[in-house]
Amino acid sequence: MKLDLKEKFDKNIKNTYFLKLDTKTQDFIKEKALCFRFSFQELKQLIDMSVDFEMWNEKRIYEIWKDFENKKQTFAYIKEIYEELKNNPKSYAKFSKVAPYNHSRKISFIQNNKEELGLGKCPVASPKTRCCNLMTLDAVESCGFDCSYCSIQSFYNENRIGIDNNFAKKLKNLVLDPNKDYHIGTGQSSDSLLWGNKTGIMDALFDFARKNPNAILEFKSKSNNIKYLLENDVPKNILCTWSINTPTIIENEEHLSATLEQRLESARALADKGVLVGFHFHPIVVYEGYLNEYQATIEKITDMFDASEVALVSFGTLTFIKPVIKKIRNRDFKSKILQMPLIDASGKFSYPLETKIEMFRNAYDAFKPWHKKVYFYMCMEDHSLWKKVFGYEYENNDEMETDMIQSYRRKICYYK
């Protein structure tokens, strides 16, 4: 039996974000869909665009709508406005004032009774991009911060923090090849420092580092919780690194995390203690005036630290998989993070290569005094970018891994 227009509409909005829209927008889309008889794909795109308009705190679709002679012209008009917003640098000038973040969040801790230690290869490592072959160690699953772009929220329940209750015992029993060098990071499934020594995590990691001098442990964080590290002797093969962004991005997109000043002050305190530190500019985000603000941030770092105290500086940018995009659109919050061109990047979505060359080259050039003194790299980026940004490239991921570890080793030996 042939469906009437209203029945067809009800069928087409299933498995879309329609019910996430406010009532006025829902009524408007339904009215126009019945009037113009939009196809399923057209209707889905209108709903997606409407969700994004609201999330970006831009004008609602009913505020910018114009009726043309046919649906093709009408749809094209809305699509053109949407693409213009995506492809031009976004503005945060008024965003903070009109779209405050709700800081209320209830976190619960659960004990994970996993049989095996959460040690494995970096889940984003790929032959399609240049990667360092980092190994990841999951002591905690899920994060207490609420960065709008984070992929962790797609793999774990963001309000439930999973802790491996047998982590210390399993880590103690782990046997590494003494003739091989290892680079292991603990910040892939959660923040490395946020939880401190909860359930003895730091005790276990410090003991592991002392027992395995051929393993370089990297604690990556957006936290200023360094109490345990200040109160204990830190093994020389532990690197403490911070994910760094501009005040604009931290304020609007990296919710609940430490401020830029708090992150840098924490790094400074540990460097003063003789701990090697590092900085990850990941993700670099395009917005109005972003190059100037990133340069100012970099200048602050080069003023506060000597190159001898810094093991690494990395660059990366927004790269999404479809489940993360879906998760972001399903959330009830304001964010401009998806207000960007989403170009295919080896099966994921990111900025065009031309934009990446601009952002990475400017960031690298701003660090010019450190070029031969600190290890620089790009994380999860296309091979072709290396020559254009750094002036050299690696043949494969294994060559990059070897060079990176050797560079870290030289810094560690220098600090002894």
For each residue, the residues with C-beta under 8 A, 3 or more apart:
1:
2:
3: 7 8 11
4: 7 8
5: 8 9 34 37
6: 9 10 34
7: 3 4 10 11
8: 3 4 5 11 12
9: 5 6 12 13 30 33 34 43
10: 6 7 13 14
11: 3 7 8 14
12: 8 9 16 33 40 43 44
13: 9 10 16 18 19 43 47
14: 10 11
15:
16: 12 13 43 44 47 48
17: 20 21 47 48 51 329 330
18: 13 21 26 29 47
19: 13 26
20: 17 51 329 330 332
21: 17 18 25 26 29 47 50 51 54
22: 25 26 54 60
23: 26 27
24: 27 28 60 62
25: 21 22 28 29 50 54 60 61 62
26: 18 19 21 22 23 29 30
27: 23 24 30 31
28: 24 25 31 32 61 62 65
29: 18 21 25 26 32 33 43 46 47 50 61
30: 9 26 27 33 34
31: 27 28 34 35
32: 28 29 35 36 38 46 65 74
33: 9 12 29 30 36 37 38 43 46
34: 5 6 9 30 31 37
35: 31 32
36: 32 33 71 74 75
37: 5 33 34 71
38: 32 33 42 43 46 71 75
39: 42 43
40: 12 43 44
41: 44 45
42: 38 39 45 46 71 75
43: 9 12 13 16 29 33 38 39 40 46 47
44: 12 16 40 41 47 48
45: 41 42 48 49 75 79
46: 29 32 33 38 42 43 49 50 61 75 78
47: 13 16 17 18 21 29 43 44 50 51
48: 16 17 44 45 51 52 329
49: 45 46 52 53 61 78 79 82
50: 21 25 29 46 47 53 54 60 61
51: 17 20 21 47 48 54 55 329
52: 48 49 55 56 82 329 338 339
53: 49 50 56 58 59 60 61 82
54: 21 22 25 50 51 57 58 60
55: 51 52 328 329 333 334 335 336 338
56: 52 53 85 90 334 335 336 338 339
57: 54 95 98 99 334 336
58: 53 54 85
59: 53 63 64
60: 22 24 25 50 53 54 63 64
61: 25 28 29 46 49 50 53 64 65 78
62: 24 25 28 65
63: 59 60
64: 59 60 61 78 81
65: 28 32 61 62 74 78
66: 74 77
67: 74
68: 73 74 77
69: 73
70: 73 74
71: 36 37 38 42 74 75
72: 75 76
73: 68 69 70 76 77
74: 32 36 65 66 67 68 70 71 77 78
75: 36 38 42 45 46 71 72 78 79
76: 72 73 79 80
77: 66 68 73 74 80 81
78: 46 49 61 64 65 74 75 81 82
79: 45 49 75 76 82 83
80: 76 77 83 84
81: 64 77 78 84 85
82: 49 52 53 78 79 85 86
83: 79 80 86 87
84: 80 81 87 88
85: 56 58 81 82 88 90 339
86: 82 83 339 340 341 342
87: 83 84 341
88: 84 85
89: 286 287 288 290
90: 56 85 286 287 288 336 339 340
91: 94 95 287 288
92: 95 96 248 252 287 288 336
93: 288
94: 91 97 98
95: 57 91 92 98 99 252 334 336
96: 92 99 100 251 252
97: 94 100
98: 57 94 95
99: 57 95 96 334
100: 96 97
101: 146 255 333 334
102: 333
103: 255 256
104:
105: 146 159 256
106: 159
107: 144 159 160 161
108: 159 160 161
109: 160 161 162 163
110: 160 161 162 163
111: 162 163 165
112: 141 162 163 164 165
113: 165 166
114: 117 118 164 166
115:
116: 170
117: 114 137 164 167 170 171 174
118: 114 136 137 138 139 141 164 189
119: 135 136 137 138 174 184
120: 123 135 136
121: 125 133 134 135 136
122: 125 131 132 133 134 135 136 185 188
123: 120 136 188
124: 131 380
125: 121 122 131 133 134 397
126: 129 131 346 380
127: 397
128: 346 347 382
129: 126 346 380 381 382 383
130: 377 378 381 382 383 386 393 394 397 400
131: 122 124 125 126 134 379 380 397 400
132: 122 183 377 379 397 400 401 404
133: 121 122 125 183 397 398 400 401
134: 121 122 125 131 183 184 185 188 218
135: 119 120 121 122 182 183 184 185
136: 118 119 120 121 122 123 184 185 186 188 189
137: 117 118 119 171 184 185 186 217
138: 118 119 141 164 186 188 189 190
139: 118 163 164 167 186 190 201 204 205
140: 161 162 163 164 189 190 195 201
141: 112 118 138 156 161 162 163 189 190
142: 152 156 157 158 160 161 162 189 190
143: 146 150 152 158 161 190 191 194
144: 107 161 191 194 195 256
145: 150 191 194 222 223 254 255 256 257
146: 101 105 143 150 158 255 256
147: 150 222 253 254 255 257
148: 253 254 255 328 333 335 337
149: 253 283 318 320 324 328 337
150: 143 145 146 147 153
151: 154 155 320 321 324
152: 142 143 155 156 158 189 190
153: 150 156 158 324 327
154: 151 321 323 324 327
155: 151 152 189
156: 141 142 152 153 160 162 189
157: 142 160
158: 142 143 146 152 153
159: 105 106 107 108
160: 107 108 109 110 142 156 157
161: 107 108 109 110 140 141 142 143 144 190 195
162: 109 110 111 112 140 141 142 156
163: 109 110 111 112 139 140 141 167 195 198 199 201
164: 112 114 117 118 138 139 140 167 170
165: 111 112 113 199
166: 113 114 169 170
167: 117 139 163 164 170 171 199 200 201 204
168: 171 172 199 200 201 203 204
169: 166 172 173
170: 116 117 164 166 167 173 174
171: 117 137 167 168 174 204 205 207 208
172: 168 169 204 207 208
173: 169 170
174: 117 119 170 171 208
175:
176: 180 182 212 214 215
177: 180
178: 214
179: 214
180: 176 177 214
181: 214 215 216 405 409
182: 135 176 212 214 215 216
183: 132 133 134 135 215 216 218 401 404 405 408
184: 119 134 135 136 137 215 216 217 218
185: 122 134 135 136 137 188 192 217 218 219 220
186: 136 137 138 139 192 205 217 218 219 220
187: 190 191 192 218 219 220 221 241
188: 122 123 134 136 138 185
189: 118 136 138 140 141 142 152 155 156
190: 138 139 140 141 142 143 152 161 187 194 195
191: 143 144 145 187 194 195 220 221 222 223
192: 185 186 187 218 219 220 221 223
193: 196 219 221 223 225 226 229 240
194: 143 144 145 190 191 221 222 223 225
195: 140 144 161 163 190 191 198 201 225
196: 193 201 202 225 227 228
197: 200 201 202 203 228
198: 163 195 201
199: 163 165 167 168
200: 167 168 197 203 204
201: 139 140 163 167 168 195 196 197 198 204 205
202: 196 197 205 206 228 229 232
203: 168 197 200 206 207
204: 139 167 168 171 172 200 201 207 208
205: 139 171 186 201 202 208 209 217 219 238
206: 202 203 209 210 232 234 235 238
207: 171 172 203 204 210 211
208: 171 172 174 204 205 211 212 215 217
209: 205 206 212 213 215 217 235 237 238
210: 206 207 213 235
211: 207 208
212: 176 182 208 209 215 237
213: 209 210 237
214: 176 178 179 180 181 182
215: 176 181 182 183 184 208 209 212 237
216: 181 182 183 184 237 238 239 405 408 409 412
217: 137 184 185 186 205 208 209 235 237 238 239
218: 134 183 184 185 186 187 192 238 239 240 241 278
219: 185 186 187 192 193 205 238 239 240 241
220: 185 186 187 191 192 241 242 243 280
221: 187 191 192 193 194 225 240 241 242 243 263
222: 145 147 191 194 242 243 254 257 258 263
223: 145 191 192 193 194 226 257 258 263 266
224: 258 262 263 265 266
225: 193 194 195 196 221 228
226: 193 223 229 230 240 266 269 270
227: 196 230 231
228: 196 197 202 225 231 232
229: 193 202 226 232 234 240 270 273 275
230: 226 227 269 270 273
231: 227 228
232: 202 206 228 229
233:
234: 206 229 238 240 270 273 274 275
235: 206 209 210 217 238
236: 276 412 415 416
237: 209 212 213 215 216 217 412
238: 205 206 209 216 217 218 219 234 235 275
239: 216 217 218 219 275 276 277 278 311 312 408
240: 193 218 219 221 226 229 234 267 270 275 276 277 278
241: 187 218 219 220 221 277 278 279 280 311 312
242: 220 221 222 263 264 266 267 277 278 279 280
243: 220 221 222 263 280 282
244: 260 263 264 279 280 281 297 301
245: 249 250 253 254 260 281 283 284 285 297
246: 249 250 260 290 293 294 296 297
247: 250 251 259 260 293 297
248: 92 251 252 287 290 293
249: 245 246 252 253 254 285 287
250: 245 246 247 253 254 257 259 260
251: 96 247 248 254
252: 92 95 96 248 249 335 336
253: 147 148 149 245 249 250 285 335 336 337
254: 145 147 148 222 245 249 250 251 257
255: 101 103 145 146 147 148
256: 103 105 144 145 146
257: 145 147 222 223 250 254
258: 222 223 224 262 263 266
259: 247 250 262 263
260: 244 245 246 247 250 263 264 297 300
261: 264 265
262: 224 258 259 265 266
263: 221 222 223 224 242 243 244 258 259 260 266 267
264: 242 244 260 261 267 268 300 301 304
265: 224 261 262 268 269
266: 223 224 226 242 258 262 263 269 270
267: 240 242 263 264 270 271 277 279 305
268: 264 265 271 272 304 305
269: 226 230 265 266 272 273
270: 226 229 230 234 240 266 267 273 275 277
271: 267 268 274 275 276 277 305 309
272: 268 269
273: 229 230 234 269 270
274: 234 271 415
275: 229 234 238 239 240 270 271
276: 236 239 240 271 309 310 311 408 411 412 415
277: 239 240 241 242 267 270 271 305 309 310 311
278: 218 239 240 241 242 310 311 312 313 314
279: 241 242 244 267 301 310 312 313 314
280: 220 241 242 243 244 313 314 316 379
281: 244 245 284 294 298 313 314 315 316 363
282: 243 314 315 316 317 379
283: 149 245 316 317 318 319
284: 245 281 290 294 315 316 317 359 360 363
285: 245 249 253 290 317 318 337 340
286: 89 90 290 340 351 355 359
287: 89 90 91 92 248 249 290 336
288: 89 90 91 92 93
289: 292 293
290: 89 246 248 284 285 286 287 293 294 359
291: 294 295 358 359 362
292: 289 295 296
293: 246 247 248 289 290 296 297
294: 246 281 284 290 291 297 298 359 362 363 366
295: 291 292 298 299 362 363 366
296: 246 292 293 299 300
297: 244 245 246 247 260 293 294 300 301
298: 281 294 295 301 302 363 366 367
299: 295 296 302 303 366
300: 260 264 296 297 303 304
301: 244 264 279 297 298 304 305
302: 298 299 305 367 369 370
303: 299 300
304: 264 268 300 301
305: 267 268 271 277 301 302 309 310
306: 309 310
307: 310 369 370 373 374
308: 373 411 414
309: 271 276 277 305 306
310: 276 277 278 279 305 306 307 313 370 374
311: 239 241 276 277 278 374 375 407 408 411
312: 239 241 278 279 374 375 376 377 404 407 408
313: 278 279 280 281 310 367 370 374 375 376
314: 278 279 280 281 282 376 377 378 379
315: 281 282 284 359 360 363 364 376 377 378 379 381 389
316: 280 281 282 283 284 319 378 379 380 381
317: 282 283 284 285 350 351 356 359 360 381
318: 149 283 285 337 340 350 351
319: 283 316 345 348 349 350 380
320: 149 151 324 325 338 342 348 349 350
321: 151 154 324 325 348 349
322: 325 326 349
323: 154 326 327
324: 149 151 153 154 320 321 327 328
325: 320 321 322 328 329 338 342 349
326: 322 323 329 330
327: 153 154 323 324 330 331
328: 55 148 149 324 325 331 335 337 338
329: 17 20 48 51 52 55 325 326 338
330: 17 20 326 327
331: 327 328 335
332: 20
333: 55 101 102 148
334: 55 56 57 95 99 101
335: 55 56 148 252 253 328 331 338
336: 55 56 57 90 92 95 252 253 287 339
337: 148 149 253 285 318 328 340
338: 52 55 56 320 325 328 329 335 342
339: 52 56 85 86 90 336
340: 86 90 285 286 318 337 351
341: 86 87 351 352 355
342: 86 320 325 338 349 350
343: 349 350 351 352
344: 347 348 349
345: 319 348 349 350 382
346: 126 128 129 382
347: 128 344
348: 319 320 321 344 345
349: 319 320 321 322 325 342 343 344 345
350: 317 318 319 320 342 343 345 356
351: 286 317 318 340 341 343 355 356 359
352: 341 343 355 356
353: 356 357 382 384 385
354: 357 358
355: 286 341 351 352 358 359
356: 317 350 351 352 353 359 360 381 382 385
357: 353 354 360 361 385 388 389
358: 291 354 355 361 362
359: 284 286 290 291 294 315 317 351 355 356 362 363
360: 284 315 317 356 357 363 364 378 381 385 389
361: 357 358 364 365 388 389
362: 291 294 295 358 359 365 366
363: 281 284 294 295 298 315 359 360 366 367
364: 315 360 361 367 371 376 389 390
365: 361 362 368
366: 294 295 298 299 362 363
367: 298 302 313 363 364 370 371 374 376
368: 365 371
369: 302 307 373
370: 302 307 310 313 367 373 374 376
371: 364 367 368 374 376
372:
373: 307 308 369 370
374: 307 310 311 312 313 367 370 371
375: 311 312 313 403 404 407 408
376: 312 313 314 315 364 367 370 371 390
377: 130 132 312 314 315 400 404
378: 130 314 315 316 360 381 385 386 389
379: 131 132 280 282 314 315 316
380: 124 126 129 131 316 319
381: 129 130 315 316 317 356 360 378 385 386
382: 128 129 130 345 346 353 356 385
383: 129 130 386 393
384: 353 387 388
385: 353 356 357 360 378 381 382 388 389
386: 130 378 381 383 389 390 392 393 394
387: 384 390 391 392 393
388: 357 361 384 385
389: 315 357 360 361 364 378 385 386
390: 364 376 386 387 393
391: 387
392: 386 387
393: 130 383 386 387 390
394: 130 386 397 399 400 403
395: 399
396: 399 400
397: 125 127 130 131 132 133 394 400 401
398: 133 401 402
399: 394 395 396 402 403
400: 130 131 132 133 377 394 396 397 403 404
401: 132 133 183 397 398 404 405
402: 398 399 405 406
403: 375 394 399 400 406 407
404: 132 183 312 375 377 400 401 407 408
405: 181 183 216 401 402 408 409
406: 402 403 409 410
407: 311 312 375 403 404 410 411
408: 183 216 239 276 311 312 375 404 405 411 412
409: 181 216 405 406 412 413
410: 406 407 413 414
411: 276 308 311 407 408 414 415
412: 216 236 237 276 408 409 415 416
413: 409 410 416
414: 308 410 411
415: 236 274 276 411 412
416: 236 412 413
